[in-house]
Amino acid sequence: MVHIRFEGRSVDVTETQLGITAGMNDVVVKEQVARHLDVKKDRLSAYIIDRRPSGDLIIRPEAVYG
């Protein structure tokens, strides 16, 4: 499962829906997510990809503290 937090929205999609396979690097994953969201890939440049031990991915904005 891939959880995407983008511009105040949360979306859960499968890896198959995004065309993501195990071992893809962050750049390729962000390109696929951008394609799914129908936005330019540079809109995700500051986003973080958390790879969970379960195999799930969380794509989210970078957290800024303080």
C-alpha positions as CSV (number, residue, x, y, z in Angstrom):
1,M,0.0,0.0,0.0
2,V,1.1,3.5,-0.7
3,H,-0.2,6.4,1.4
4,I,0.2,9.8,-0.2
5,R,-0.3,13.1,1.6
6,F,-0.5,15.9,-0.9
7,E,-1.7,19.4,-0.5
8,G,-4.0,18.6,2.4
9,R,-5.3,15.4,0.9
10,S,-4.6,11.8,1.9
11,V,-4.9,9.0,-0.7
12,D,-4.2,5.3,-0.4
13,V,-3.4,3.4,-3.6
14,T,-1.7,0.1,-4.4
15,E,1.7,-0.2,-5.8
16,T,0.2,-1.8,-8.9
17,Q,-2.0,1.3,-9.5
18,L,1.1,3.5,-9.5
19,G,3.3,1.1,-11.5
20,I,5.7,0.8,-8.6
21,T,7.8,-2.3,-8.0
22,A,10.1,-3.3,-5.2
23,G,13.5,-1.8,-5.5
24,M,12.5,1.4,-7.3
25,N,14.4,4.4,-6.1
26,D,12.8,7.5,-4.7
27,V,13.1,9.5,-7.9
28,V,11.2,6.9,-9.9
29,V,8.5,6.5,-7.2
30,K,8.0,10.3,-7.1
31,E,7.6,10.4,-10.9
32,Q,5.0,7.6,-10.7
33,V,3.1,9.4,-7.9
34,A,3.2,12.7,-9.8
35,R,1.8,11.0,-12.9
36,H,-1.0,9.5,-10.7
37,L,-1.8,12.9,-9.2
38,D,-1.6,14.5,-12.6
39,V,1.0,17.1,-11.4
40,K,4.5,18.0,-12.5
41,K,7.1,15.9,-10.9
42,D,8.9,18.9,-9.4
43,R,5.9,19.5,-7.1
44,L,7.1,16.4,-5.2
45,S,10.8,17.3,-5.0
46,A,10.6,18.3,-1.3
47,Y,8.6,15.3,-0.4
48,I,9.9,12.4,1.7
49,I,9.3,8.7,1.1
50,D,9.1,6.7,4.3
51,R,9.7,3.0,3.6
52,R,8.0,1.1,6.4
53,P,9.1,-2.3,7.6
54,S,5.8,-3.7,6.4
55,G,6.8,-2.7,2.8
56,D,4.2,0.1,2.7
57,L,5.3,3.5,1.5
58,I,4.3,6.9,2.9
59,I,4.9,9.9,0.6
60,R,4.6,13.1,2.6
61,P,5.9,16.7,2.8
62,E,9.1,17.1,4.8
63,A,8.4,17.9,8.4
64,V,9.7,21.2,9.6
65,Y,10.1,21.6,13.4
66,G,10.7,24.8,15.4
